[in-house]
Amino acid sequence: MTDFRAHFPDPLERASIESDISFAFRIKGRKSILIRKIKDALTRLEDGTFGICDECGEDIPEGRLEARLVATLCIKCKEQQEYEEKIRGL
């Protein structure tokens, strides 16, 4: 990362710029993840596994897929995953 101290000696201005850069990197990372998930969903469409829960093998309800097209888990399995993440502190 560029050393902004030489160009922006004011600590508040430097912090603001560094925060903006950090935010831009997070957005770029999220877009990359979403693109990968969309590609995975297209692959699942092609191989006939779209709409099937990766965990239990049951159909993912249509309403869930309408809300989250890239969903790979049914509600029950997603809730279990979130519960386990919460316990592990993730």
N, CA, C and O of each residue as an XYZ file, in Angstrom:
360
protein
N       0.845     -1.179      0.000
C       0.000      0.000      0.000
C       0.890      1.242      0.000
O       1.940      1.256      0.643
N       0.482      2.258     -0.702
C       1.247      3.494     -0.803
C       1.289      4.188      0.544
O       0.322      4.159      1.305
N       2.428      4.816      0.828
C       2.569      5.567      2.069
C       1.958      6.947      1.862
O       2.550      7.801      1.202
N       0.779      7.163      2.423
C       0.055      8.424      2.253
C       0.535      9.507      3.203
O       0.135     10.663      3.063
N       1.384      9.165      4.166
C       1.813     10.159      5.152
C       2.518     11.336      4.499
O       2.366     12.474      4.944
N       3.289     11.074      3.447
C       4.019     12.149      2.782
C       3.073     13.086      2.032
O       3.320     14.291      1.979
N       2.013     12.562      1.460
C       1.088     13.365      0.662
C      -0.052     13.959      1.488
O      -0.590     15.012      1.145
N      -0.415     13.286      2.570
C      -1.530     13.738      3.400
C      -1.108     13.731      4.869
O      -1.402     12.786      5.601
N      -0.417     14.790      5.294
C       0.085     14.809      6.672
C      -1.010     14.870      7.736
O      -0.774     14.507      8.888
N      -2.210     15.328      7.357
C      -3.300     15.405      8.326
C      -3.805     13.998      8.631
O      -4.264     13.303      7.724
N      -3.729     13.561      9.894
C      -4.134     12.197     10.255
C      -5.589     11.862      9.895
O      -5.882     10.740      9.484
N      -6.492     12.828     10.048
C      -7.905     12.561      9.728
C      -8.111     12.370      8.231
O      -8.862     11.490      7.808
N      -7.453     13.183      7.443
C      -7.567     13.050      5.994
C      -6.957     11.723      5.532
O      -7.517     11.033      4.680
N      -5.816     11.381      6.102
C      -5.156     10.119      5.762
C      -6.040      8.930      6.150
O      -6.175      7.975      5.384
N      -6.633      8.992      7.326
C      -7.513      7.912      7.780
C      -8.717      7.777      6.869
O      -9.148      6.663      6.572
N      -9.262      8.890      6.424
C     -10.418      8.860      5.527
C     -10.059      8.205      4.192
O     -10.818      7.388      3.672
N      -8.909      8.567      3.649
C      -8.466      7.996      2.371
C      -8.200      6.503      2.525
O      -8.604      5.710      1.673
N      -7.527      6.115      3.598
C      -7.242      4.702      3.823
C      -8.528      3.905      4.022
O      -8.623      2.759      3.583
N      -9.509      4.504      4.677
C     -10.800      3.852      4.859
C     -11.498      3.652      3.511
O     -12.074      2.594      3.258
N     -11.444      4.672      2.646
C     -12.046      4.563      1.316
C     -11.388      3.454      0.494
O     -12.071      2.697     -0.197
N     -10.071      3.363      0.573
C      -9.351      2.322     -0.162
C      -9.729      0.946      0.364
O      -9.966      0.025     -0.418
N      -9.786      0.802      1.672
C     -10.163     -0.469      2.285
C     -11.574     -0.876      1.864
O     -11.828     -2.043      1.567
N     -12.481      0.090      1.843
C     -13.858     -0.167      1.434
C     -13.902     -0.643     -0.022
O     -14.623     -1.587     -0.344
N     -13.141      0.000     -0.888
C     -13.110     -0.373     -2.302
C     -12.613     -1.814     -2.471
O     -13.150     -2.563     -3.286
N     -11.593     -2.199     -1.702
C     -11.088     -3.572     -1.773
C     -12.143     -4.574     -1.303
O     -12.284     -5.642     -1.899
N     -12.886     -4.243     -0.240
C     -13.934     -5.142      0.246
C     -15.026     -5.329     -0.796
O     -15.497     -6.445     -1.010
N     -15.429     -4.242     -1.445
C     -16.461     -4.310     -2.486
C     -15.981     -5.178     -3.642
O     -16.734     -6.007     -4.152
N     -14.735     -4.992     -4.057
C     -14.182     -5.787     -5.157
C     -14.169     -7.271     -4.783
O     -14.498     -8.124     -5.606
N     -13.789     -7.573     -3.545
C     -13.774     -8.955     -3.085
C     -15.165     -9.560     -3.073
O     -15.339    -10.717     -3.454
N     -16.151     -8.800     -2.645
C     -17.534     -9.294     -2.614
C     -18.058     -9.557     -4.019
O     -18.771    -10.533     -4.254
N     -17.695     -8.673     -4.956
C     -18.122     -8.877     -6.344
C     -17.509    -10.154     -6.902
O     -18.182    -10.914     -7.598
N     -16.255    -10.391     -6.605
C     -15.581    -11.608     -7.085
C     -16.261    -12.853     -6.541
O     -16.459    -13.826     -7.268
N     -16.617    -12.823     -5.271
C     -17.295    -13.965     -4.644
C     -18.654    -14.194     -5.299
O     -19.020    -15.333     -5.590
N     -19.409    -13.107     -5.534
C     -20.730    -13.237     -6.157
C     -20.608    -13.785     -7.575
O     -21.413    -14.625     -7.979
N     -19.627    -13.330     -8.331
C     -19.428    -13.836     -9.692
C     -19.144    -15.329     -9.657
O     -19.680    -16.083    -10.468
N     -18.300    -15.760     -8.720
C     -17.997    -17.190     -8.594
C     -19.257    -17.981     -8.256
O     -19.478    -19.061     -8.805
N     -20.093    -17.445     -7.346
C     -21.327    -18.133     -6.965
C     -22.296    -18.217     -8.140
O     -22.983    -19.225     -8.303
N     -22.357    -17.179     -8.952
C     -23.234    -17.193    -10.132
C     -22.748    -18.240    -11.129
O     -23.550    -18.981    -11.699
N     -21.440    -18.301    -11.338
C     -20.890    -19.320    -12.243
C     -21.183    -20.722    -11.723
O     -21.513    -21.620    -12.498
N     -21.062    -20.908    -10.419
C     -21.380    -22.211     -9.813
C     -22.861    -22.559    -10.015
O     -23.200    -23.708    -10.297
N     -23.737    -21.560     -9.870
C     -25.174    -21.801    -10.067
C     -25.460    -22.189    -11.514
O     -26.287    -23.065    -11.768
N     -24.787    -21.548    -12.459
C     -24.972    -21.901    -13.867
C     -24.503    -23.328    -14.140
O     -25.126    -24.061    -14.908
N     -23.404    -23.708    -13.506
C     -22.911    -25.087    -13.642
C     -23.929    -26.068    -13.087
O     -24.181    -27.113    -13.686
N     -24.521    -25.730    -11.932
C     -25.539    -26.604    -11.336
C     -26.778    -26.699    -12.240
O     -27.415    -27.749    -12.321
N     -27.109    -25.597    -12.913
C     -28.222    -25.640    -13.873
C     -27.911    -26.624    -14.996
O     -28.764    -27.417    -15.393
N     -26.694    -26.567    -15.497
C     -26.294    -27.440    -16.610
C     -26.265    -28.908    -16.209
O     -26.654    -29.774    -16.992
N     -25.802    -29.195    -14.982
C     -25.679    -30.608    -14.601
C     -26.903    -31.155    -13.859
O     -26.914    -32.307    -13.424
N     -27.943    -30.304    -13.722
C     -29.193    -30.774    -13.137
C     -29.253    -30.785    -11.624
O     -30.179    -31.360    -11.050
N     -28.283    -30.158    -10.960
C     -28.292    -30.147     -9.494
C     -28.731    -28.803     -8.912
O     -28.722    -28.625     -7.694
N     -29.116    -27.853     -9.774
C     -29.578    -26.558     -9.272
C     -30.859    -26.759     -8.468
O     -31.774    -27.460     -8.902
N     -30.913    -26.137     -7.294
C     -32.112    -26.231     -6.457
C     -32.108    -27.419     -5.522
O     -33.105    -27.685     -4.851
N     -30.997    -28.136     -5.470
C     -30.872    -29.267     -4.550
C     -29.868    -28.899     -3.471
O     -28.764    -28.447     -3.776
N     -30.241    -29.087     -2.221
C     -29.399    -28.723     -1.083
C     -28.104    -29.540     -1.099
O     -28.134    -30.766     -1.203
N     -26.985    -28.854     -0.998
C     -25.677    -29.521     -0.970
C     -25.496    -30.390      0.269
O     -24.735    -31.357      0.253
N     -26.192    -30.043      1.329
C     -25.996    -30.747      2.605
C     -26.887    -31.986      2.738
O     -26.395    -33.085      2.993
N     -28.201    -31.799      2.565
C     -29.135    -32.905      2.827
C     -29.696    -33.547      1.562
O     -30.292    -34.622      1.632
N     -29.515    -32.907      0.409
C     -30.003    -33.469     -0.847
C     -31.470    -33.207     -1.138
O     -31.987    -33.650     -2.164
N     -32.148    -32.490     -0.245
C     -33.560    -32.151     -0.458
C     -33.667    -30.965     -1.418
O     -32.703    -30.228     -1.622
N     -34.857    -30.795     -2.005
C     -35.085    -29.636     -2.867
C     -35.072    -28.355     -2.045
O     -35.612    -28.302     -0.939
N     -34.445    -27.324     -2.606
C     -34.480    -25.996     -1.991
C     -35.783    -25.345     -2.443
O     -36.052    -25.279     -3.642
N     -36.604    -24.860     -1.494
C     -37.891    -24.268     -1.871
C     -37.731    -23.124     -2.884
O     -36.772    -22.355     -2.833
N     -38.688    -23.040     -3.793
C     -38.662    -22.028     -4.846
C     -38.541    -20.615     -4.279
O     -37.819    -19.781     -4.823
N     -39.249    -20.355     -3.188
C     -39.193    -19.023     -2.582
C     -37.790    -18.640     -2.136
O     -37.377    -17.488     -2.266
N     -37.065    -19.616     -1.612
C     -35.675    -19.347     -1.193
C     -34.813    -19.047     -2.413
O     -33.979    -18.142     -2.381
N     -35.014    -19.806     -3.489
C     -34.233    -19.563     -4.697
C     -34.581    -18.221     -5.333
O     -33.720    -17.563     -5.916
N     -35.850    -17.816     -5.219
C     -36.226    -16.493     -5.730
C     -35.546    -15.393     -4.922
O     -35.138    -14.372     -5.476
N     -35.427    -15.601     -3.624
C     -34.808    -14.600     -2.755
C     -33.283    -14.604     -2.882
O     -32.636    -13.559     -2.806
N     -32.727    -15.799     -3.077
C     -31.258    -15.946     -3.140
C     -30.952    -16.979     -4.207
O     -30.833    -18.170     -3.919
N     -30.829    -16.518     -5.434
C     -30.659    -17.394     -6.588
C     -29.442    -18.305     -6.476
O     -29.434    -19.396     -7.045
N     -28.419    -17.872     -5.753
C     -27.193    -18.674     -5.649
C     -27.194    -19.584     -4.425
O     -26.161    -20.160     -4.083
N     -28.340    -19.720     -3.762
C     -28.431    -20.561     -2.564
C     -28.067    -22.008     -2.895
O     -28.490    -22.558     -3.911
N     -27.270    -22.607     -2.008
C     -26.884    -24.015     -2.183
C     -27.374    -24.866     -1.024
O     -27.201    -26.085     -1.023
N     -27.990    -24.219     -0.032
C     -28.509    -24.931      1.130
C     -29.982    -24.591      1.330
O     -30.406    -23.462      1.087
N     -30.756    -25.580      1.776
C     -32.146    -25.317      2.148
C     -32.139    -24.491      3.448
O     -31.098    -24.337      4.087
N     -33.275    -23.978      3.818
C     -33.371    -23.134      5.007
C     -32.869    -23.869      6.252
O     -32.094    -23.316      7.033
N     -33.305    -25.094      6.429
C     -32.926    -25.870      7.621
C     -31.406    -26.028      7.714
O     -30.820    -25.813      8.775
N     -30.775    -26.402      6.610
C     -29.321    -26.599      6.619
C     -28.581    -25.266      6.762
O     -27.538    -25.207      7.413
N     -29.110    -24.199      6.163
C     -28.485    -22.887      6.292
C     -28.558    -22.410      7.737
O     -27.585    -21.868      8.262
N     -29.699    -22.606      8.380
C     -29.834    -22.215      9.788
C     -28.858    -23.006     10.650
O     -28.258    -22.451     11.571
N     -28.691    -24.297     10.364
C     -27.740    -25.120     11.109
C     -26.314    -24.610     10.900
O     -25.535    -24.530     11.850
N     -25.976    -24.269      9.667
C     -24.646    -23.737      9.358
C     -24.392    -22.428     10.130
O     -23.321    -22.241     10.708
N     -25.378    -21.536     10.131
C     -25.234    -20.257     10.840
C     -25.116    -20.478     12.341
O     -24.348    -19.786     13.009
N     -25.867    -21.434     12.880
C     -25.789    -21.762     14.309
C     -24.383    -22.242     14.659
O     -23.802    -21.807     15.653
N     -23.840    -23.143     13.838
C     -22.497    -23.663     14.099
C     -21.439    -22.569     13.982
O     -20.479    -22.549     14.752
N     -21.612    -21.657     13.020
C     -20.685    -20.538     12.888
C     -20.743    -19.637     14.122
O     -19.716    -19.155     14.599
N     -21.954    -19.417     14.629
C     -22.120    -18.579     15.809
C     -21.424    -19.200     17.009
O     -20.769    -18.500     17.782
N     -21.562    -20.507     17.166
C     -20.919    -21.199     18.285
C     -19.401    -21.098     18.191
O     -18.720    -20.902     19.197
N     -18.873    -21.235     16.964
C     -17.422    -21.153     16.769
C     -16.933    -19.707     16.778
O     -15.725    -19.467     16.778
N     -17.835    -18.758     16.785
C     -17.450    -17.353     16.834
C     -16.987    -16.799     15.518
O     -16.134    -15.912     15.477
N     -17.542    -17.314     14.430
C     -17.137    -16.819     13.101
C     -17.975    -15.656     12.667
O     -17.770    -15.119     11.579
